């Protein structure tokens, strides 16, 4: 496989307690052009190795020796706001997915995905996209919609236009700007402008933060 320029120079750290999985994924990512700067097999190793190597993306398994992957995700995103954590897990259980997202994960994909899907998830995460296995994206959106309908839900949302709400909803579903432009029959530049307007109104900084906001607001599909 030829190196993909979208992964060139991306510094990746792998966290998993299965050596064979780490070895295989590491080889694939290296072949793709990523720079695998560190690996960790248990939670106790994560922070020291992240501090030593400063990765751009951390690929995190949830079921690792203490502290677990969700706890490590929370610690990483707390100390390194710019780091992107992509969870790759065998579990598609609701509680695991929601806990990872609440901890700050940029995305969540199942290990049962194809090799290409897993590699694409890493490159898209590096580019700032929120990547979820399709069935999990629906689960997360549905859960936060129910939470948003509770009396304690935030009613102070900034005023967005109907088109901006539509773009926000599609971003939350994980669609690319190109996909959104095709679905809404507008130009790629128009989609970018809508996203920038939404970011400005919501005082957010990037697409990952935008997706988290959409989830917290319970935007439907």
N, C-alpha and C positions, 0 to 999 in steps of 0.2 A: 504494500500500500504506500503510495507516495505521501510525503509529509504534507499536511494541510496547513496552509499559512495562518489560518485562524487559530491554530494551537501553537504556532511558533513562539518560542520564548515564554510561554505560559508556565509558571512555576506551580507544580502540583505536588501535594502531599497526600499519601494514601494511608488510611487508617482502617485496619481490618485484622481480626485475629486468625484469619485463614491464610497461611503463607502462599499456598498455591494460587489463590485468588489474587493476592497482591502481585505476585510474580507475573501472572498472565496479563492482568490489567496494566501493570507497569510497562511491560514489553509493548503492548498495543499502543499505549499513550506515547511512549518514546518513539515508536515507529511513525506515529502521527505527527510528531514534531514537538510534543510537550517536553518539558524538563522536569522529570520526577526528582524533586529535591530532598524528599524525606519519606520515610515510612514509619508507622507506629503500629504495634500489635495490641496495645492496651491503653486504656484511658490515661494512666499515670504518665505515659510517655508523651502525650500529645502536646501539652503546652510548651515544654522545654524544646521539643523539636521544631515546633512552629516558630518559637522565638529565635531559634538558631538559623532558620532557613527562610523565614518570611514568605510563605507560599501565597500565590494568587488565589488558588482554588484548593480546598481540602475535600477529598472524596471520603466520606465518613460512613462506616457501618454503625448501626445502632447497637447491636448485640456484641459489645466488646467488654473485656474485664474492666472493673470499676476504675474511674467513673464511666458510665455508659456513654453511648454516642450522642444522645440528646444533651446530656450535661456538658460534654466536651464542646458541642456546638455552641451552647450558651456562653461558655467561657471564652471560646475563640472569638465569637462575634462581639463579645463585650470588650475584650482587650484589643482586637484588631477589627475595627468597624469596616474596613475595606475588604477583608477576606470574604470569599464566597464559599459557603459550605454546601456541597451537593451530597445528599444522603443516597447511598446505594444499599438497599436492604432486601433481604428475602421476605420481610414482613410487609404485608399490605393492610395490616390491622389499623382500624380507625384511630385508636389511641396512640399508636406509634407514629402515624403520619402527623396527627395534629400536634403531638408533643414536639416533634422535630421542627415543624413550622413555627410554633410558638417560641422555640429556642433560638430561631433566627436562620434556619436553613433556607438557602436560596432555591432549592428544588429537592425532589424526592422521586427516585426511579427504582423500579424493582430489578433485582439481579436476574430475574427471568427474562428480561428484555434481551433483544439480540445484541450481538457485539457492536454492530454499527450504531444502534440506538444508544448504547451506553457511552460510546465515544462521542457521538453527537451531543449527548447531554453534558459532557464535560466541556466541549468547545462552546456550546451555547451559554453555559454557566459563566465561563470566562468572559464572554462578550456582554454579560450583564442581564441575560434573560433568566426568567424564572421557569424552570423545567420540571414538569410533573408528568408521570405516567398518566395517560388520559383518564383512566378510571379513578385515580387518586385525586386528580384536579376536581372532578365532580364531587367527590366525597368531602374535600376540604371546603369547597364553596358552599355545599349544602349545610355543613355543620355550622359554619360561621353565619350563614343566613338565619339559622334558627337562633343563634346567640344574639344576632343583631335585633331580632324581634322581641327580645326580652325587655322588660321595663328599663333596665340599666344601659341599654344601647345608647351610643353616642348620637345625639340629635343635632350636633353643631357642625355638620358637614358643610364645607364651602359650596357655594352655588356653582354648579357645572351646567353647561348647555346640554340638551338632549344628545347631541352628537358626541360631546365629550364623554358623557356617561356610556354611550355605546362603545366608544373606543376603549374606555377603561374596562368595560365588561369583557371585551375580546382579548385585551392584554392579560386579564386575569385568567382566561382560559388557556393561555400559553401560545396564542397565535403570533406569528412573526408580523412585522410591519407590512411585508409583502402580502401575506395572507389577509390581513385586515383591509388593505387597500383594494384587493380583489373582491372581498365580501361586501364592502361598502361602496364599491364602484367609484373610488376616489384615487388620487395619485398617492404614491409613496410619500412624497413631500408633504402632502396634506395631512396624512396620518402622523408624520413626525411633528408637524406644527400642533396638532391636537394634543399629542402626548406632552409636548413641551408646555403647552398652556395648562394642562392638568397638573403637571409637576409643579409649575409656578403657583397655581391656586392652592394646592395642597401642601406647599412648602416641603416637597420631597425632592430627592436628589437623583434617583435613577429608576430604572424599570423594575428592579427587584423590590424596592420600597413601595413603588406604585402597586405592584401585584399584592403585596402584603396588605396595603390599605384596602384594596378591593375585596380581599378575602375577609378582612375584619368587618367591612360594611355589609358582607353577605350578598354581594351582587350575584344575581342569578345568571344562568346561561340562556 
